[in-house]
Amino acid sequence: MPAVYAEDHISAVGNATYPPAAEWLPGLAAAMPDGRVSTEEAVLAAHAGDAWFAASLPEAVVFPESAEEVSALLKFASEKGVPVTPRGAGRGYVGGCVPARGGIAVSLMRMNRILEINREDGVAVAQPGVITGDLQDAVLAQGLFYPPDPASLRECSLGGNVATNAGGPRCLKYGVTRHYILGLQVVLMDGTIVRVGGRTHKNKMGLDLIGMFVGSEGLLGVVTEITVRLLPAPPASATLAASFAEATGAAAAVQAVLAHGFLPAAMEVADHFTLEAARAHLGADKVPPGNAHVILELDGQPASVRGEAASLAELLRKVGALTVKTATTPAESDAIWGLRRAFSGSLRATGLTKLNEDVTVPRSRLVDLFVLGGALQAKYGFPVACFGHAGDGNIHVNIMVDPNEPDTTTRMEAALDELFDHVVAWGGAISGEHGVGLAKKRWWLKAAPAELRRLTAMVKSALDPQSLLNPGKFV
Ligand SMILES: Cc1cc2nc3c(=O)[nH]c(=O)nc-3n(C[C@H](O)[C@H](O)[C@H](O)COP(=O)(O)OP(=O)(O)OC[C@H]3O[C@@H](n4cnc5c(N)ncnc54)[C@H](O)[C@@H]3O)c2cc1C
């Protein structure tokens, strides 16, 4: 079922026609250095999809090794009218790098060098194919900290993070990828290589064009170099895990923590269905009692972290926590975060198909969102599992679908319609992290008013007038 559902999303987009591959493939091979172009079946198949359900085969995959090669490729594609879809590691969750209209998939994964780490300036310069976790490790070895921490950080690329403005648990205190991008080198669809921003921590020269490219989902240009801001690595951290009788109590505790002046690096919440799935998958003894769970991470200097952890534990008990555990060693902390990391796998182990929506609501609506999850479950007959970044109001609402049940697609779409209607009415966003891509295309129309869609289309057509860069997506 989800495959059919995904195909609907592909076929429902645009009706432009592009030249057949036979017309441009020989010229492509001639335009690129040897070893850069592949039309092997297995290579095409490996570049057809991402971590979502949709897949669409490109007609060629190109592996450029420099900005100049990307420029030559885009110039060629512009001249021939061939669609080009940039991709990083292909671990996106919305079909963003799916070459929905065929043509050329351009993989940035051979451009995978960290070019500079500069302690004094607090910057690193990297190519887009660097794996995010590798950059974090490399800067940490020099006492520096690159905070953005998508759960996929061991497998996704920095370029993909820039293109999706990736976030993670630490966004509460440290912000999303956008807040760490000082400069970008981008290749435009006409082949122009342009630098926006620079390497200073403040820069108010002209328009915020970095902000235009960050989160642009491969629709406006191909990112070929990234300069990031680094912080001093905090020397100490502590992790607290608290259990609650109900998800609504956990959501209220999140508000209490902030209201009392604490700013944890991360504040994560999980609901009853998620915890039950983890109990079934990992063993009941691995999951604390109760129907909801909150994880909090503190970081800073050792004495202040110790003091804050003690006060925070006291506050959590006061606001109704059934249990509070404080971990101060890396091993104890890892055990708590290990449970958090296991939530997705535990939900998949139920045998149901997990439709992961990453909505964000104003934090005052957290309780309403959990209540809505329960209501959708009762109305449509799907289990709904909610967990995620409570501090940001960014919750993964997972609709757990049995594809063999009757009317699954219709009921599922109705449930998602209702979810997104509420989120939009509350002033929320239909995606806080993963982007729109193909998966949320249908709801982009709902979430973005006509004037905003028109402005987005104007930006797109200014940079890509033939609509060749990642066509078939939401613009
Ligand atoms: C298990 C799992 C957990 C995840 N957890 C998180 C999470 O916590 N937070 C989060 O934000 N996301 C998360 N994601 C989603 C995903 O990992 C992120 O969106 C990530 O940024 C994608 O990077 P990628 O290299 O895989 O990009 P891809 O999937 O290859 O591409 C994603 C988008 O970026 C564009 N793109 C890629 N590289 C470039 C480039 N160099 N120039 C221009 N456009 C480019 C593509 O066209 C596409 O639109 C998760 C995914 C999985 C599978």
The ligand as an SDF file (V2000), in Angstrom:
LIG
                    3D

 53 58  0  0  0  0  0  0  0  0999 V2000
   16.5000    6.8560   10.8040 C   0  0  0  0  0  0  0  0  0  0  0  0
   16.3900    8.2950   10.3670 C   0  0  0  0  0  0  0  0  0  0  0  0
   16.3760    9.2870   11.3320 C   0  0  0  0  0  0  0  0  0  0  0  0
   16.2700   10.6240   10.9620 C   0  0  0  0  0  0  0  0  0  0  0  0
   16.2960   11.5870   11.9250 N   0  0  0  0  0  0  0  0  0  0  0  0
   16.2610   12.8900   11.5730 C   0  0  0  0  0  0  0  0  0  0  0  0
   16.3270   13.9170   12.5770 C   0  0  0  0  0  0  0  0  0  0  0  0
   16.4320   13.6470   13.7690 O   0  0  0  0  0  0  0  0  0  0  0  0
   16.2820   15.1930   12.1640 N   0  0  0  0  0  0  0  0  0  0  0  0
   16.1900   15.5380   10.8400 C   0  0  0  0  0  0  0  0  0  0  0  0
   16.1830   16.7360   10.5270 O   0  0  0  0  0  0  0  0  0  0  0  0
   16.0860   14.5870    9.8850 N   0  0  0  0  0  0  0  0  0  0  0  0
   16.1430   13.2910   10.2150 C   0  0  0  0  0  0  0  0  0  0  0  0
   16.0710   12.3240    9.2450 N   0  0  0  0  0  0  0  0  0  0  0  0
   15.9040   12.7260    7.8420 C   0  0  0  0  0  0  0  0  0  0  0  0
   17.2330   12.8560    7.0640 C   0  0  0  0  0  0  0  0  0  0  0  0
   18.2520   12.0930    7.6260 O   0  0  0  0  0  0  0  0  0  0  0  0
   17.6680   14.3120    6.9320 C   0  0  0  0  0  0  0  0  0  0  0  0
   16.6960   14.9770    6.1400 O   0  0  0  0  0  0  0  0  0  0  0  0
   19.0430   14.5000    6.2920 C   0  0  0  0  0  0  0  0  0  0  0  0
   19.3560   15.8650    6.3260 O   0  0  0  0  0  0  0  0  0  0  0  0
   19.1120   13.9730    4.8690 C   0  0  0  0  0  0  0  0  0  0  0  0
   20.4720   13.9800    4.4650 O   0  0  0  0  0  0  0  0  0  0  0  0
   20.9150   13.0930    3.2320 P   0  0  0  0  0  0  0  0  0  0  0  0
   22.3600   13.3210    3.0180 O   0  0  0  0  0  0  0  0  0  0  0  0
   20.4720   11.7030    3.4220 O   0  0  0  0  0  0  0  0  0  0  0  0
   20.0940   13.8200    2.0620 O   0  0  0  0  0  0  0  0  0  0  0  0
   19.2690   13.1810    0.8520 P   0  0  0  0  0  0  0  0  0  0  0  0
   18.1740   12.3150    1.3690 O   0  0  0  0  0  0  0  0  0  0  0  0
   20.1970   12.6220   -0.1250 O   0  0  0  0  0  0  0  0  0  0  0  0
   18.6210   14.5300    0.2520 O   0  0  0  0  0  0  0  0  0  0  0  0
   17.7010   15.2650    1.0030 C   0  0  0  0  0  0  0  0  0  0  0  0
   17.3460   16.5510    0.2380 C   0  0  0  0  0  0  0  0  0  0  0  0
   18.4880   17.3750    0.1300 O   0  0  0  0  0  0  0  0  0  0  0  0
   18.8000   17.6650   -1.2350 C   0  0  0  0  0  0  0  0  0  0  0  0
   20.2700   17.6710   -1.3070 N   0  0  0  0  0  0  0  0  0  0  0  0
   21.1220   16.7480   -0.7980 C   0  0  0  0  0  0  0  0  0  0  0  0
   22.3910   17.1470   -0.9600 N   0  0  0  0  0  0  0  0  0  0  0  0
   22.3360   18.3490   -1.5960 C   0  0  0  0  0  0  0  0  0  0  0  0
   23.3150   19.2720   -2.0390 C   0  0  0  0  0  0  0  0  0  0  0  0
   24.6270   19.0750   -1.8510 N   0  0  0  0  0  0  0  0  0  0  0  0
   22.8990   20.4030   -2.6560 N   0  0  0  0  0  0  0  0  0  0  0  0
   21.5840   20.6490   -2.8340 C   0  0  0  0  0  0  0  0  0  0  0  0
   20.6190   19.8090   -2.4240 N   0  0  0  0  0  0  0  0  0  0  0  0
   20.9910   18.6780   -1.8190 C   0  0  0  0  0  0  0  0  0  0  0  0
   18.1040   16.5710   -2.0290 C   0  0  0  0  0  0  0  0  0  0  0  0
   17.7650   17.0180   -3.3250 O   0  0  0  0  0  0  0  0  0  0  0  0
   16.8770   16.3080   -1.1700 C   0  0  0  0  0  0  0  0  0  0  0  0
   15.8680   17.2480   -1.4740 O   0  0  0  0  0  0  0  0  0  0  0  0
   16.1570   10.9730    9.5860 C   0  0  0  0  0  0  0  0  0  0  0  0
   16.1720    9.9670    8.6200 C   0  0  0  0  0  0  0  0  0  0  0  0
   16.2900    8.6440    8.9920 C   0  0  0  0  0  0  0  0  0  0  0  0
   16.3030    7.5930    7.9220 C   0  0  0  0  0  0  0  0  0  0  0  0
  1  2  1  0
  2  3  1  0
  2 52  2  0
  3  4  2  0
  4  5  1  0
  4 50  1  0
  5  6  2  0
  6  7  1  0
  6 13  1  0
  7  8  2  0
  7  9  1  0
  9 10  1  0
 10 11  2  0
 10 12  1  0
 12 13  2  0
 13 14  1  0
 14 15  1  0
 14 50  1  0
 15 16  1  0
 16 17  1  0
 16 18  1  0
 18 19  1  0
 18 20  1  0
 20 21  1  0
 20 22  1  0
 22 23  1  0
 23 24  1  0
 24 25  2  0
 24 26  1  0
 24 27  1  0
 27 28  1  0
 28 29  2  0
 28 30  1  0
 28 31  1  0
 31 32  1  0
 32 33  1  0
 33 34  1  0
 33 48  1  0
 34 35  1  0
 35 36  1  0
 35 46  1  0
 36 37  1  0
 36 45  1  0
 37 38  2  0
 38 39  1  0
 39 40  1  0
 39 45  2  0
 40 41  1  0
 40 42  2  0
 42 43  1  0
 43 44  2  0
 44 45  1  0
 46 47  1  0
 46 48  1  0
 48 49  1  0
 50 51  2  0
 51 52  1  0
 52 53  1  0
M  END
$$$$
